[in-house]
């Protein structure tokens, strides 16, 4: 992994959403499981499911909502200020201990 990169895993329960937000960097989202509604800067919701790749430009507002089943996706950011090389965190790190 790039020393300035970050990978974030998200799980949304049915009918839950991640409110509108934006990132200073480009955000790449890969849907791993489920069906979700995603909107970008134009505010128009579109449906995406497993194995979909979505790209949000730096500063672009985006919103993500689970539909009828659990939605699992990962977000990839590159060039995140303050990311520490070899830092391990999240559920996987806790399970290794």
Secondary structure, DSSP 8 states (H G I E B T S, - for coil): --TTEEEEEEEE-TT-EEEEE--SS-EEEEEEESEEEEE-TT--EEEEETT-EEEE-TT--EEEEE-SS-EEEEEEEES-TT--TT---SHHHHHH-
